């Protein structure tokens, strides 16, 4: 008799846990969809130039070996959705992009059209851009 009651209670608990977990997952998905940006890939040439000018300036200033430089840990994800990409640029490098500028960056880095930016590709391009710009400045001063 006692075992039956225990089994029934255990089954109720498992069902409650399952329902709670699925409800939590549903709410998290809704919240992510609400926050996710719908990126427009239509942008002007000025917006594209402004976006890459901002990236170039930030890349030139960023030095990974400097003790006070921001960590790149946020870019460890394989892919970044547009809202995550925009937020990481803002937090890590201080780059604030408008909608059109974000669209230009997404179009440039998202070559496969997945709607997300490959972190590795972005970081490689960003760091190479910084090295090239610092080298160009150095050769201009000589």
N, C-alpha and C positions, 0 to 999 in steps of 0.2 A: 504494500500500500504506500509506504513511504517512498519507495523507489519510483513509483508511478508519478507521484506528486513532484518529485525532484526532476524527473524527465520532462514533465509538462512545463515546469518553471524554466528549465534550461532551454527548452524549445522556444518559449515565449521570449526569453532574453536574447537568444540568437536572432529571432525575427525582428525584435526591436532594434538590435544593433545593426542589422542589415538595412532596415528602413532608415535609420538615422544616418548611416553612411551614404546611402544613395541620395538622400535629401541634401546632405552636405555637398556631395559631388555636383548635384544639380545647381545648387546655389552658387558654388564656385564657378561653374561654367557660365552661368548667367552674369555673374559679376565680371568675368573676363571678357565676355562678349560685349558688355556695356562699356567697358574701358577701352576695348580695342578700337583703334582708329580705322576708319575707312579711308584709305589713301587714294587720292586722285592722281593718276599718272599723267594728267594734263597739266603742264606747267610751262611758263614762259622761259625764253632763253636767259632773261635777266635773273629769274629765280634760280635757274640751274647755275649760272655764274656766281651768284651770291652764295649759294649753298657750298660750292666747291672752294670759294674764297674763304668762307668761314672754316671749312675743314683744313684748308692749307695753312691758315694762320694758327689754328690750334695745333696742327701737326708740327709746325715749326717750333712752337713754344714747348711742346711736350718732350721731355727727356726722361726715358724710363729709368736711367741710372741715377737720376737726381734723387736724393733722400726724401725730398718733400713731394715727389710726384705721386699722383693718384694711382691707385691700384687698378689693374686691368682685369681683376677677378670677375667683374660683371659680364665680361665678354666671353666667358668660358662656355656658355650655352652654344650648342651647335648652330641653332637658328634663332633669330630674334624677330618677333612680331614688330610691326611699325611703332606701336606705342612704347614697347620696351626699348627699341632702338633709339627713339627720340629721347626718352628719359635717360638712357645711358650716356648719350652724347651730352646732355645737359649736366648730369651729375659728375661725369668723369672729366670732361673737357671744357665745360662751360659754354657749349654751343647751343644756342636756341634757334631752332628752325621753324619757319612758317610752314603752312600746309603745302604750298607749292615747292618749297625747298626740300621738304621731306619727300615729296613725290619724286623729285629729281634724283635724290640720293637712293631711294628705293629702286627706281628704274635702273640706275647705274649698277648697284650692287646685286640686285635680284635678277640675274640674267635668266634664270629658269622660270620666272614668273610664278613662284610659289607663294608670294605675298609676305615673304620674310627675308631678312638679310643674313647671309652666312657670316657668322662672327669671325671665323678665321680669315676669310677673304677680306673682310673690312679691315681687320687689324693689320694684316700684311700690307695692304694698300696704304693705310694711314701711317704706319711706321716708316715705310719706304718714302712716302711723300715728305715726312718730317726730315728724314736724313738728306734727301735731295735738296730741300729748301735751305737747310742749315749749310749744306755744302755750297750751294749757290751764293748764299750770303757771305760765306767765308772767302770764296774766290773773288767776289766783288770787292771785298775790302783789301785784297792784296794788290 
